[in-house]
């Protein structure tokens, strides 16, 4: 997924859920997991409109890692 394809509304949803700016996504700070959960939710929702934030929250840490490994954010 090309990071430039994320809409401003989707970024707003991610930041609203996490309470952090999306620029903190790579940081290892308290609360960043909410950013990662929200990003997984938004990305999966694009191909499965029934996928919810609760579905993303149920992912294990290894599932989340695997998902991001299989769906790298491209910033070209």
C-alpha positions, -999 to 999 in steps of 0.1 A, spaced: 0 0 0 13 34 -9 12 56 21 3 85 -2 -30 67 -10 -43 70 26 -69 98 26 -69 127 50 -101 113 65 -84 79 71 -55 97 88 -80 116 109 -97 83 120 -63 68 128 -53 98 149 -87 101 166 -85 65 177 -49 66 188 -48 101 203 -14 105 186 -2 120 153 4 94 126 40 106 124 46 87 156 38 53 140 75 42 140 83 54 175 85 30 204 65 52 228 35 45 250 3 45 229 19 38 196 2 4 195 -31 22 190 -16 38 159 -6 4 145 -40 -11 153 -58 18 136 -35 16 106 -42 -22 102 -79 -15 106 -79 12 78 -58 -9 55 -78 -41 60 -111 -22 57 -102 -12 22 -105 -48 10 -131 -60 36 -156 -33 45 -169 -54 74 -135 -54 91 -138 -34 123 -115 -17 148 -124 -46 172 -113 -71 146 -79 -53 144 -77 -52 182 -81 -90 182 -50 -96 161 -21 -110 179 13 -92 179 26 -118 154 -4 -114 131 1 -77 131 38 -81 124 31 -105 96 4 -82 82 27 -53 80 55 -75 65 31 -86 38 16 -51 33 45 -27 35 39 10 34 55 24 3 67 59 5 81 66 -30 
